[in-house]
Amino acid sequence: MARTQHPNPESLCCETMQASLEMNCDNHDDPFECPDSLIAYNEAFNQFGLIVHDGGRNVVIIRHCPWCGVSLSL
């Protein structure tokens, strides 16, 4: 999952999910290096994932919003 930006953030389930995907860090160019970046979005697969901060680019795919519980499947 290389991107965290969603192509249409206004269409997301809740403000918290939108804010998480639009987050920009002043100290880290790569969201996978920023400990405050929690969610990644992969546009090619239309999948959301929780970023695993293990030094790599790993995620745990999620099917529901961790904040409001809405299904993320389209």
N, CA, C and O atoms as a Maestro MAE file, in Angstrom:
{
 s_m_m2io_version
 :::
 2.0.0
}

f_m_ct {
 s_m_title
 :::
 protein
 m_atom[296] {
  # First column is atom index #
  i_m_mmod_type
  r_m_x_coord
  r_m_y_coord
  r_m_z_coord
  i_m_residue_number
  s_m_chain_name
  s_m_pdb_residue_name
  s_m_pdb_atom_name
  i_m_atomic_number
  :::
  1 25 0.840 -1.181 0.000 1 A "MET " " N  " 7
  2 3 0.000 0.000 0.000 1 A "MET " " CA " 6
  3 2 0.882 1.239 0.000 1 A "MET " " C  " 6
  4 15 1.423 1.628 1.035 1 A "MET " " O  " 8
  5 25 1.014 1.827 -1.112 2 A "ALA " " N  " 7
  6 3 1.943 2.926 -1.255 2 A "ALA " " CA " 6
  7 2 1.338 4.289 -0.938 2 A "ALA " " C  " 6
  8 15 2.078 5.225 -0.632 2 A "ALA " " O  " 8
  9 25 0.028 4.427 -1.001 3 A "ARG " " N  " 7
  10 3 -0.584 5.734 -0.793 3 A "ARG " " CA " 6
  11 2 -1.506 5.711 0.410 3 A "ARG " " C  " 6
  12 15 -2.104 4.685 0.734 3 A "ARG " " O  " 8
  13 25 -1.612 6.846 1.059 4 A "THR " " N  " 7
  14 3 -2.596 6.970 2.119 4 A "THR " " CA " 6
  15 2 -3.713 7.919 1.705 4 A "THR " " C  " 6
  16 15 -4.751 7.963 2.366 4 A "THR " " O  " 8
  17 25 -3.530 8.658 0.657 5 A "GLN " " N  " 7
  18 3 -4.561 9.590 0.213 5 A "GLN " " CA " 6
  19 2 -5.654 8.851 -0.548 5 A "GLN " " C  " 6
  20 15 -5.362 8.015 -1.404 5 A "GLN " " O  " 8
  21 25 -6.886 9.152 -0.245 6 A "HIS " " N  " 7
  22 3 -8.034 8.571 -0.934 6 A "HIS " " CA " 6
  23 2 -8.431 9.525 -2.057 6 A "HIS " " C  " 6
  24 15 -8.392 10.740 -1.861 6 A "HIS " " O  " 8
  25 25 -8.813 9.011 -3.233 7 A "PRO " " N  " 7
  26 3 -9.132 9.902 -4.354 7 A "PRO " " CA " 6
  27 2 -10.349 10.786 -4.112 7 A "PRO " " C  " 6
  28 15 -10.476 11.835 -4.743 7 A "PRO " " O  " 8
  29 25 -11.237 10.394 -3.222 8 A "ASN " " N  " 7
  30 3 -12.434 11.167 -2.927 8 A "ASN " " CA " 6
  31 2 -12.696 11.142 -1.416 8 A "ASN " " C  " 6
  32 15 -13.625 10.471 -0.965 8 A "ASN " " O  " 8
  33 25 -11.893 11.860 -0.634 9 A "PRO " " N  " 7
  34 3 -12.006 11.773 0.825 9 A "PRO " " CA " 6
  35 2 -13.378 12.174 1.366 9 A "PRO " " C  " 6
  36 15 -13.770 11.711 2.437 9 A "PRO " " O  " 8
  37 25 -14.110 13.020 0.650 10 A "GLU " " N  " 7
  38 3 -15.429 13.443 1.119 10 A "GLU " " CA " 6
  39 2 -16.416 12.278 1.132 10 A "GLU " " C  " 6
  40 15 -17.433 12.336 1.823 10 A "GLU " " O  " 8
  41 25 -16.122 11.220 0.371 11 A "SER " " N  " 7
  42 3 -17.031 10.075 0.299 11 A "SER " " CA " 6
  43 2 -16.801 9.065 1.427 11 A "SER " " C  " 6
  44 15 -17.541 8.087 1.540 11 A "SER " " O  " 8
  45 25 -15.796 9.290 2.250 12 A "LEU " " N  " 7
  46 3 -15.479 8.337 3.307 12 A "LEU " " CA " 6
  47 2 -16.525 8.365 4.414 12 A "LEU " " C  " 6
  48 15 -17.291 9.321 4.535 12 A "LEU " " O  " 8
  49 25 -16.548 7.322 5.205 13 A "CYS " " N  " 7
  50 3 -17.599 7.069 6.188 13 A "CYS " " CA " 6
  51 2 -17.688 8.089 7.318 13 A "CYS " " C  " 6
  52 15 -18.786 8.383 7.789 13 A "CYS " " O  " 8
  53 25 -16.566 8.630 7.760 14 A "CYS " " N  " 7
  54 3 -16.613 9.552 8.902 14 A "CYS " " CA " 6
  55 2 -15.452 10.550 8.828 14 A "CYS " " C  " 6
  56 15 -14.489 10.356 8.087 14 A "CYS " " O  " 8
  57 25 -15.570 11.596 9.599 15 A "GLU " " N  " 7
  58 3 -14.544 12.649 9.607 15 A "GLU " " CA " 6
  59 2 -13.204 12.133 10.116 15 A "GLU " " C  " 6
  60 15 -12.156 12.592 9.662 15 A "GLU " " O  " 8
  61 25 -13.223 11.193 11.046 16 A "THR " " N  " 7
  62 3 -11.973 10.678 11.598 16 A "THR " " CA " 6
  63 2 -11.210 9.881 10.550 16 A "THR " " C  " 6
  64 15 -9.991 10.006 10.441 16 A "THR " " O  " 8
  65 25 -11.921 9.060 9.777 17 A "MET " " N  " 7
  66 3 -11.275 8.310 8.691 17 A "MET " " CA " 6
  67 2 -10.724 9.277 7.655 17 A "MET " " C  " 6
  68 15 -9.598 9.106 7.187 17 A "MET " " O  " 8
  69 25 -11.490 10.276 7.296 18 A "GLN " " N  " 7
  70 3 -11.047 11.272 6.328 18 A "GLN " " CA " 6
  71 2 -9.792 11.979 6.828 18 A "GLN " " C  " 6
  72 15 -8.827 12.121 6.077 18 A "GLN " " O  " 8
  73 25 -9.791 12.419 8.067 19 A "ALA " " N  " 7
  74 3 -8.633 13.118 8.628 19 A "ALA " " CA " 6
  75 2 -7.411 12.207 8.672 19 A "ALA " " C  " 6
  76 15 -6.292 12.656 8.428 19 A "ALA " " O  " 8
  77 25 -7.621 10.940 8.981 20 A "SER " " N  " 7
  78 3 -6.498 9.995 9.050 20 A "SER " " CA " 6
  79 2 -5.851 9.794 7.688 20 A "SER " " C  " 6
  80 15 -4.631 9.656 7.595 20 A "SER " " O  " 8
  81 25 -6.656 9.777 6.634 21 A "LEU " " N  " 7
  82 3 -6.111 9.569 5.295 21 A "LEU " " CA " 6
  83 2 -5.526 10.845 4.691 21 A "LEU " " C  " 6
  84 15 -4.692 10.781 3.789 21 A "LEU " " O  " 8
  85 25 -5.957 11.988 5.182 22 A "GLU " " N  " 7
  86 3 -5.444 13.263 4.680 22 A "GLU " " CA " 6
  87 2 -4.288 13.810 5.505 22 A "GLU " " C  " 6
  88 15 -3.752 14.872 5.188 22 A "GLU " " O  " 8
  89 25 -3.897 13.101 6.556 23 A "MET " " N  " 7
  90 3 -2.845 13.573 7.453 23 A "MET " " CA " 6
  91 2 -1.518 13.799 6.730 23 A "MET " " C  " 6
  92 15 -1.062 12.947 5.967 23 A "MET " " O  " 8
  93 25 -0.920 14.932 6.974 24 A "ASN " " N  " 7
  94 3 0.416 15.240 6.457 24 A "ASN " " CA " 6
  95 2 1.315 15.545 7.641 24 A "ASN " " C  " 6
  96 15 0.945 16.303 8.537 24 A "ASN " " O  " 8
  97 25 2.492 14.951 7.637 25 A "CYS " " N  " 7
  98 3 3.428 15.127 8.739 25 A "CYS " " CA " 6
  99 2 4.559 16.067 8.310 25 A "CYS " " C  " 6
  100 15 5.113 15.938 7.218 25 A "CYS " " O  " 8
  101 25 4.883 17.001 9.180 26 A "ASP " " N  " 7
  102 3 5.979 17.933 8.889 26 A "ASP " " CA " 6
  103 2 7.348 17.267 9.000 26 A "ASP " " C  " 6
  104 15 8.325 17.776 8.451 26 A "ASP " " O  " 8
  105 25 7.433 16.140 9.698 27 A "ASN " " N  " 7
  106 3 8.722 15.499 9.944 27 A "ASN " " CA " 6
  107 2 8.991 14.277 9.066 27 A "ASN " " C  " 6
  108 15 10.134 13.832 8.958 27 A "ASN " " O  " 8
  109 25 7.944 13.731 8.438 28 A "HIS " " N  " 7
  110 3 8.112 12.511 7.649 28 A "HIS " " CA " 6
  111 2 7.421 12.658 6.299 28 A "HIS " " C  " 6
  112 15 6.235 12.983 6.241 28 A "HIS " " O  " 8
  113 25 8.152 12.423 5.221 29 A "ASP " " N  " 7
  114 3 7.561 12.455 3.888 29 A "ASP " " CA " 6
  115 2 6.765 11.185 3.607 29 A "ASP " " C  " 6
  116 15 5.781 11.219 2.869 29 A "ASP " " O  " 8
  117 25 7.182 10.085 4.185 30 A "ASP " " N  " 7
  118 3 6.565 8.787 3.953 30 A "ASP " " CA " 6
  119 2 5.667 8.438 5.140 30 A "ASP " " C  " 6
  120 15 6.153 8.360 6.269 30 A "ASP " " O  " 8
  121 25 4.367 8.226 4.911 31 A "PRO " " N  " 7
  122 3 3.480 7.903 6.023 31 A "PRO " " CA " 6
  123 2 3.853 6.614 6.747 31 A "PRO " " C  " 6
  124 15 3.500 6.438 7.914 31 A "PRO " " O  " 8
  125 25 4.565 5.709 6.070 32 A "PHE " " N  " 7
  126 3 4.984 4.471 6.721 32 A "PHE " " CA " 6
  127 2 6.118 4.708 7.720 32 A "PHE " " C  " 6
  128 15 6.419 3.834 8.533 32 A "PHE " " O  " 8
  129 25 6.742 5.872 7.663 33 A "GLU " " N  " 7
  130 3 7.791 6.228 8.617 33 A "GLU " " CA " 6
  131 2 7.264 7.082 9.765 33 A "GLU " " C  " 6
  132 15 7.948 7.260 10.773 33 A "GLU " " O  " 8
  133 25 6.060 7.607 9.617 34 A "CYS " " N  " 7
  134 3 5.481 8.495 10.626 34 A "CYS " " CA " 6
  135 2 4.670 7.689 11.632 34 A "CYS " " C  " 6
  136 15 3.715 7.015 11.246 34 A "CYS " " O  " 8
  137 25 5.025 7.741 12.907 35 A "PRO " " N  " 7
  138 3 4.288 6.974 13.915 35 A "PRO " " CA " 6
  139 2 2.855 7.466 14.121 35 A "PRO " " C  " 6
  140 15 2.037 6.752 14.700 35 A "PRO " " O  " 8
  141 25 2.543 8.668 13.657 36 A "ASP " " N  " 7
  142 3 1.188 9.200 13.807 36 A "ASP " " CA " 6
  143 2 0.261 8.799 12.659 36 A "ASP " " C  " 6
  144 15 -0.954 8.975 12.758 36 A "ASP " " O  " 8
  145 25 0.818 8.265 11.579 37 A "SER " " N  " 7
  146 3 0.019 7.827 10.441 37 A "SER " " CA " 6
  147 2 -0.498 6.417 10.712 37 A "SER " " C  " 6
  148 15 0.286 5.495 10.937 37 A "SER " " O  " 8
  149 25 -1.821 6.255 10.690 38 A "LEU " " N  " 7
  150 3 -2.427 4.988 11.093 38 A "LEU " " CA " 6
  151 2 -3.029 4.181 9.950 38 A "LEU " " C  " 6
  152 15 -2.985 2.951 9.968 38 A "LEU " " O  " 8
  153 25 -3.589 4.861 8.960 39 A "ILE " " N  " 7
  154 3 -4.346 4.193 7.900 39 A "ILE " " CA " 6
  155 2 -3.688 4.436 6.545 39 A "ILE " " C  " 6
  156 15 -3.215 5.533 6.250 39 A "ILE " " O  " 8
  157 25 -3.671 3.386 5.735 40 A "ALA " " N  " 7
  158 3 -3.199 3.492 4.349 40 A "ALA " " CA " 6
  159 2 -4.327 3.061 3.427 40 A "ALA " " C  " 6
  160 15 -5.163 2.235 3.791 40 A "ALA " " O  " 8
  161 25 -4.338 3.627 2.238 41 A "TYR " " N  " 7
  162 3 -5.328 3.258 1.228 41 A "TYR " " CA " 6
  163 2 -4.597 2.874 -0.044 41 A "TYR " " C  " 6
  164 15 -3.700 3.588 -0.493 41 A "TYR " " O  " 8
  165 25 -4.982 1.739 -0.626 42 A "ASN " " N  " 7
  166 3 -4.401 1.283 -1.880 42 A "ASN " " CA " 6
  167 2 -5.469 1.428 -2.952 42 A "ASN " " C  " 6
  168 15 -6.436 0.667 -2.987 42 A "ASN " " O  " 8
  169 25 -5.288 2.407 -3.821 43 A "GLU " " N  " 7
  170 3 -6.281 2.696 -4.850 43 A "GLU " " CA " 6
  171 2 -6.404 1.549 -5.855 43 A "GLU " " C  " 6
  172 15 -7.505 1.262 -6.324 43 A "GLU " " O  " 8
  173 25 -5.298 0.892 -6.192 44 A "ALA " " N  " 7
  174 3 -5.322 -0.187 -7.177 44 A "ALA " " CA " 6
  175 2 -6.233 -1.338 -6.737 44 A "ALA " " C  " 6
  176 15 -6.905 -1.952 -7.566 44 A "ALA " " O  " 8
  177 25 -6.254 -1.627 -5.436 45 A "PHE " " N  " 7
  178 3 -7.066 -2.728 -4.918 45 A "PHE " " CA " 6
  179 2 -8.300 -2.243 -4.158 45 A "PHE " " C  " 6
  180 15 -9.100 -3.050 -3.684 45 A "PHE " " O  " 8
  181 25 -8.452 -0.916 -4.044 46 A "ASN " " N  " 7
  182 3 -9.541 -0.308 -3.276 46 A "ASN " " CA " 6
  183 2 -9.614 -0.926 -1.879 46 A "ASN " " C  " 6
  184 15 -10.672 -1.368 -1.430 46 A "ASN " " O  " 8
  185 25 -8.456 -0.944 -1.200 47 A "GLN " " N  " 7
  186 3 -8.365 -1.535 0.130 47 A "GLN " " CA " 6
  187 2 -7.789 -0.537 1.127 47 A "GLN " " C  " 6
  188 15 -6.948 0.298 0.794 47 A "GLN " " O  " 8
  189 25 -8.267 -0.652 2.350 48 A "PHE " " N  " 7
  190 3 -7.754 0.130 3.459 48 A "PHE " " CA " 6
  191 2 -6.975 -0.793 4.369 48 A "PHE " " C  " 6
  192 15 -7.280 -1.981 4.472 48 A "PHE " " O  " 8
  193 25 -5.963 -0.244 5.033 49 A "GLY " " N  " 7
  194 3 -5.189 -1.063 5.958 49 A "GLY " " CA " 6
  195 2 -4.635 -0.239 7.098 49 A "GLY " " C  " 6
  196 15 -4.386 0.959 6.963 49 A "GLY " " O  " 8
  197 25 -4.444 -0.911 8.236 50 A "LEU " " N  " 7
  198 3 -3.753 -0.300 9.366 50 A "LEU " " CA " 6
  199 2 -2.263 -0.447 9.131 50 A "LEU " " C  " 6
  200 15 -1.785 -1.552 8.873 50 A "LEU " " O  " 8
  201 25 -1.532 0.634 9.215 51 A "ILE " " N  " 7
  202 3 -0.089 0.602 8.988 51 A "ILE " " CA " 6
  203 2 0.586 -0.089 10.165 51 A "ILE " " C  " 6
  204 15 0.348 0.252 11.324 51 A "ILE " " O  " 8
  205 25 1.430 -1.063 9.851 52 A "VAL " " N  " 7
  206 3 2.222 -1.763 10.859 52 A "VAL " " CA " 6
  207 2 3.580 -1.061 10.894 52 A "VAL " " C  " 6
  208 15 4.357 -1.165 9.945 52 A "VAL " " O  " 8
  209 25 3.862 -0.360 11.966 53 A "HIS " " N  " 7
  210 3 5.107 0.406 12.069 53 A "HIS " " CA " 6
  211 2 6.242 -0.509 12.518 53 A "HIS " " C  " 6
  212 15 6.657 -0.504 13.677 53 A "HIS " " O  " 8
  213 25 6.729 -1.297 11.553 54 A "ASP " " N  " 7
  214 3 7.810 -2.254 11.824 54 A "ASP " " CA " 6
  215 2 9.044 -1.961 10.977 54 A "ASP " " C  " 6
  216 15 9.942 -2.795 10.870 54 A "ASP " " O  " 8
  217 25 9.083 -0.770 10.375 55 A "GLY " " N  " 7
  218 3 10.215 -0.400 9.539 55 A "GLY " " CA " 6
  219 2 10.027 -0.743 8.076 55 A "GLY " " C  " 6
  220 15 10.860 -0.389 7.241 55 A "GLY " " O  " 8
  221 25 8.938 -1.430 7.757 56 A "GLY " " N  " 7
  222 3 8.656 -1.799 6.376 56 A "GLY " " CA " 6
  223 2 7.419 -1.085 5.863 56 A "GLY " " C  " 6
  224 15 7.064 -0.008 6.341 56 A "GLY " " O  " 8
  225 25 6.773 -1.694 4.891 57 A "ARG " " N  " 7
  226 3 5.573 -1.122 4.292 57 A "ARG " " CA " 6
  227 2 4.394 -2.080 4.474 57 A "ARG " " C  " 6
  228 15 3.580 -2.260 3.568 57 A "ARG " " O  " 8
  229 25 4.318 -2.681 5.645 58 A "ASN " " N  " 7
  230 3 3.285 -3.674 5.920 58 A "ASN " " CA " 6
  231 2 2.024 -3.028 6.456 58 A "ASN " " C  " 6
  232 15 2.061 -2.009 7.145 58 A "ASN " " O  " 8
  233 25 0.903 -3.653 6.117 59 A "VAL " " N  " 7
  234 3 -0.397 -3.219 6.620 59 A "VAL " " CA " 6
  235 2 -1.216 -4.447 6.993 59 A "VAL " " C  " 6
  236 15 -0.931 -5.564 6.561 59 A "VAL " " O  " 8
  237 25 -2.235 -4.210 7.805 60 A "VAL " " N  " 7
  238 3 -3.238 -5.215 8.098 60 A "VAL " " CA " 6
  239 2 -4.519 -4.720 7.423 60 A "VAL " " C  " 6
  240 15 -5.062 -3.679 7.792 60 A "VAL " " O  " 8
  241 25 -4.991 -5.476 6.435 61 A "ILE " " N  " 7
  242 3 -6.185 -5.081 5.695 61 A "ILE " " CA " 6
  243 2 -7.379 -5.041 6.646 61 A "ILE " " C  " 6
  244 15 -7.570 -5.936 7.470 61 A "ILE " " O  " 8
  245 25 -8.183 -3.969 6.509 62 A "ILE " " N  " 7
  246 3 -9.388 -3.844 7.326 62 A "ILE " " CA " 6
  247 2 -10.605 -3.754 6.416 62 A "ILE " " C  " 6
  248 15 -10.523 -3.223 5.309 62 A "ILE " " O  " 8
  249 25 -11.717 -4.269 6.881 63 A "ARG " " N  " 7
  250 3 -12.957 -4.257 6.106 63 A "ARG " " CA " 6
  251 2 -14.012 -3.320 6.696 63 A "ARG " " C  " 6
  252 15 -15.052 -3.079 6.083 63 A "ARG " " O  " 8
  253 25 -13.738 -2.801 7.880 64 A "HIS " " N  " 7
  254 3 -14.654 -1.870 8.543 64 A "HIS " " CA " 6
  255 2 -13.842 -0.716 9.131 64 A "HIS " " C  " 6
  256 15 -12.695 -0.891 9.541 64 A "HIS " " O  " 8
  257 25 -14.448 0.439 9.162 65 A "CYS " " N  " 7
  258 3 -13.796 1.616 9.744 65 A "CYS " " CA " 6
  259 2 -13.532 1.372 11.224 65 A "CYS " " C  " 6
  260 15 -14.440 0.967 11.950 65 A "CYS " " O  " 8
  261 25 -12.303 1.610 11.688 66 A "PRO " " N  " 7
  262 3 -12.008 1.391 13.105 66 A "PRO " " CA " 6
  263 2 -12.671 2.411 14.031 66 A "PRO " " C  " 6
  264 15 -12.694 2.209 15.245 66 A "PRO " " O  " 8
  265 25 -13.210 3.500 13.486 67 A "TRP " " N  " 7
  266 3 -13.817 4.530 14.308 67 A "TRP " " CA " 6
  267 2 -15.336 4.454 14.340 67 A "TRP " " C  " 6
  268 15 -15.937 4.571 15.407 67 A "TRP " " O  " 8
  269 25 -15.972 4.257 13.172 68 A "CYS " " N  " 7
  270 3 -17.433 4.260 13.155 68 A "CYS " " CA " 6
  271 2 -18.045 2.895 12.828 68 A "CYS " " C  " 6
  272 15 -19.254 2.713 12.974 68 A "CYS " " O  " 8
  273 25 -17.232 1.942 12.392 69 A "GLY " " N  " 7
  274 3 -17.704 0.587 12.151 69 A "GLY " " CA " 6
  275 2 -18.355 0.328 10.805 69 A "GLY " " C  " 6
  276 15 -18.781 -0.795 10.538 69 A "GLY " " O  " 8
  277 25 -18.443 1.335 9.952 70 A "VAL " " N  " 7
  278 3 -19.068 1.176 8.644 70 A "VAL " " CA " 6
  279 2 -18.224 0.249 7.766 70 A "VAL " " C  " 6
  280 15 -16.995 0.280 7.825 70 A "VAL " " O  " 8
  281 25 -18.882 -0.563 6.962 71 A "SER " " N  " 7
  282 3 -18.194 -1.442 6.030 71 A "SER " " CA " 6
  283 2 -17.435 -0.613 4.995 71 A "SER " " C  " 6
  284 15 -17.975 0.350 4.451 71 A "SER " " O  " 8
  285 25 -16.180 -0.989 4.723 72 A "LEU " " N  " 7
  286 3 -15.357 -0.280 3.750 72 A "LEU " " CA " 6
  287 2 -15.389 -0.955 2.388 72 A "LEU " " C  " 6
  288 15 -14.706 -0.513 1.464 72 A "LEU " " O  " 8
  289 25 -16.166 -2.010 2.251 73 A "SER " " N  " 7
  290 3 -16.272 -2.732 0.979 73 A "SER " " CA " 6
  291 2 -17.165 -1.947 0.026 73 A "SER " " C  " 6
  292 15 -18.194 -1.393 0.413 73 A "SER " " O  " 8
  293 25 -16.736 -1.920 -1.227 74 A "LEU " " N  " 7
  294 3 -17.551 -1.247 -2.235 74 A "LEU " " CA " 6
  295 2 -18.106 -2.248 -3.210 74 A "LEU " " C  " 6
  296 15 -18.822 -1.873 -4.139 74 A "LEU " " O  " 8
  :::
 }
 m_bond[295] {
  # First column is bond index #
  i_m_from
  i_m_to
  i_m_order
  :::
  1 1 2 1
  2 2 3 1
  3 3 4 2
  4 3 5 1
  5 5 6 1
  6 6 7 1
  7 7 8 2
  8 7 9 1
  9 9 10 1
  10 10 11 1
  11 11 12 2
  12 11 13 1
  13 13 14 1
  14 14 15 1
  15 15 16 2
  16 15 17 1
  17 17 18 1
  18 18 19 1
  19 19 20 2
  20 19 21 1
  21 21 22 1
  22 22 23 1
  23 23 24 2
  24 23 25 1
  25 25 26 1
  26 26 27 1
  27 27 28 2
  28 27 29 1
  29 29 30 1
  30 30 31 1
  31 31 32 2
  32 31 33 1
  33 33 34 1
  34 34 35 1
  35 35 36 2
  36 35 37 1
  37 37 38 1
  38 38 39 1
  39 39 40 2
  40 39 41 1
  41 41 42 1
  42 42 43 1
  43 43 44 2
  44 43 45 1
  45 45 46 1
  46 46 47 1
  47 47 48 2
  48 47 49 1
  49 49 50 1
  50 50 51 1
  51 51 52 2
  52 51 53 1
  53 53 54 1
  54 54 55 1
  55 55 56 2
  56 55 57 1
  57 57 58 1
  58 58 59 1
  59 59 60 2
  60 59 61 1
  61 61 62 1
  62 62 63 1
  63 63 64 2
  64 63 65 1
  65 65 66 1
  66 66 67 1
  67 67 68 2
  68 67 69 1
  69 69 70 1
  70 70 71 1
  71 71 72 2
  72 71 73 1
  73 73 74 1
  74 74 75 1
  75 75 76 2
  76 75 77 1
  77 77 78 1
  78 78 79 1
  79 79 80 2
  80 79 81 1
  81 81 82 1
  82 82 83 1
  83 83 84 2
  84 83 85 1
  85 85 86 1
  86 86 87 1
  87 87 88 2
  88 87 89 1
  89 89 90 1
  90 90 91 1
  91 91 92 2
  92 91 93 1
  93 93 94 1
  94 94 95 1
  95 95 96 2
  96 95 97 1
  97 97 98 1
  98 98 99 1
  99 99 100 2
  100 99 101 1
  101 101 102 1
  102 102 103 1
  103 103 104 2
  104 103 105 1
  105 105 106 1
  106 106 107 1
  107 107 108 2
  108 107 109 1
  109 109 110 1
  110 110 111 1
  111 111 112 2
  112 111 113 1
  113 113 114 1
  114 114 115 1
  115 115 116 2
  116 115 117 1
  117 117 118 1
  118 118 119 1
  119 119 120 2
  120 119 121 1
  121 121 122 1
  122 122 123 1
  123 123 124 2
  124 123 125 1
  125 125 126 1
  126 126 127 1
  127 127 128 2
  128 127 129 1
  129 129 130 1
  130 130 131 1
  131 131 132 2
  132 131 133 1
  133 133 134 1
  134 134 135 1
  135 135 136 2
  136 135 137 1
  137 137 138 1
  138 138 139 1
  139 139 140 2
  140 139 141 1
  141 141 142 1
  142 142 143 1
  143 143 144 2
  144 143 145 1
  145 145 146 1
  146 146 147 1
  147 147 148 2
  148 147 149 1
  149 149 150 1
  150 150 151 1
  151 151 152 2
  152 151 153 1
  153 153 154 1
  154 154 155 1
  155 155 156 2
  156 155 157 1
  157 157 158 1
  158 158 159 1
  159 159 160 2
  160 159 161 1
  161 161 162 1
  162 162 163 1
  163 163 164 2
  164 163 165 1
  165 165 166 1
  166 166 167 1
  167 167 168 2
  168 167 169 1
  169 169 170 1
  170 170 171 1
  171 171 172 2
  172 171 173 1
  173 173 174 1
  174 174 175 1
  175 175 176 2
  176 175 177 1
  177 177 178 1
  178 178 179 1
  179 179 180 2
  180 179 181 1
  181 181 182 1
  182 182 183 1
  183 183 184 2
  184 183 185 1
  185 185 186 1
  186 186 187 1
  187 187 188 2
  188 187 189 1
  189 189 190 1
  190 190 191 1
  191 191 192 2
  192 191 193 1
  193 193 194 1
  194 194 195 1
  195 195 196 2
  196 195 197 1
  197 197 198 1
  198 198 199 1
  199 199 200 2
  200 199 201 1
  201 201 202 1
  202 202 203 1
  203 203 204 2
  204 203 205 1
  205 205 206 1
  206 206 207 1
  207 207 208 2
  208 207 209 1
  209 209 210 1
  210 210 211 1
  211 211 212 2
  212 211 213 1
  213 213 214 1
  214 214 215 1
  215 215 216 2
  216 215 217 1
  217 217 218 1
  218 218 219 1
  219 219 220 2
  220 219 221 1
  221 221 222 1
  222 222 223 1
  223 223 224 2
  224 223 225 1
  225 225 226 1
  226 226 227 1
  227 227 228 2
  228 227 229 1
  229 229 230 1
  230 230 231 1
  231 231 232 2
  232 231 233 1
  233 233 234 1
  234 234 235 1
  235 235 236 2
  236 235 237 1
  237 237 238 1
  238 238 239 1
  239 239 240 2
  240 239 241 1
  241 241 242 1
  242 242 243 1
  243 243 244 2
  244 243 245 1
  245 245 246 1
  246 246 247 1
  247 247 248 2
  248 247 249 1
  249 249 250 1
  250 250 251 1
  251 251 252 2
  252 251 253 1
  253 253 254 1
  254 254 255 1
  255 255 256 2
  256 255 257 1
  257 257 258 1
  258 258 259 1
  259 259 260 2
  260 259 261 1
  261 261 262 1
  262 262 263 1
  263 263 264 2
  264 263 265 1
  265 265 266 1
  266 266 267 1
  267 267 268 2
  268 267 269 1
  269 269 270 1
  270 270 271 1
  271 271 272 2
  272 271 273 1
  273 273 274 1
  274 274 275 1
  275 275 276 2
  276 275 277 1
  277 277 278 1
  278 278 279 1
  279 279 280 2
  280 279 281 1
  281 281 282 1
  282 282 283 1
  283 283 284 2
  284 283 285 1
  285 285 286 1
  286 286 287 1
  287 287 288 2
  288 287 289 1
  289 289 290 1
  290 290 291 1
  291 291 292 2
  292 291 293 1
  293 293 294 1
  294 294 295 1
  295 295 296 2
  :::
 }
}
